[in-house]
């Protein structure tokens, strides 16, 4: 089992609840933690499924947020095993953090003992509403942020992804309002570092024809991109999230090249703070 450090934020207010956040993507976990801490919640982070289960069974929390694709043990397995091992305890609300959802997948989550799902990228208002609803006992196993009954749209082909601005300034403005200038600098720095590591992994998995690893890496890159408003990069990852073995062999190298170019465009826009340029005309964030 990989070593995982447990980090606990200091209590912001003595009456607020304690939340376990199990998320292996550091950019996403950083954003979620800041949202919760600003609301007064005490947050503990883990980055792996076995560590999440151990924390749930041996510590006290008021709520848990589990990423769907935790390494080591996925969130469905963690939830199922925790429910089995906590018979007789007070019910702990557990919400899943899901990149994309179908009615079938949601049903499987609920059968495993999940109380609801929150779609990613994370929207602060939706996250807090879902948590408050769950802690208030009104969670009804719904999907927050999207409809589980809506049929998934077919992903566009490699040639069909159209790009707009590299960065959605609204996302960054919201992040700055949430945590201030130092926080947004940390989030941007983490995004650049994570993406810089993921892109070589994507290239290697495409070269090897390893569809499972390619899907894992592109899922992680999409989560990073979504939480800093890198819309072009996010769209590409969404479009190519389910390439089959034939498509990966035929177009994988092209996909990675375009991802690298779009990441460079987003990183350049972030480095030059282009998202701040409309401030004088719009009155700032």
Helices and strands as residue ranges (DSSP letters): E 7-8, E 18-22, H 26-38, E 42-46, H 49-58, E 63-67, H 75-85, E 93-98, H 103-112, E 116-119, H 124-135, E 143-144, G 158-160, H 169-208, H 211-226, H 231-239, H 245-271, G 274-276, H 279-282
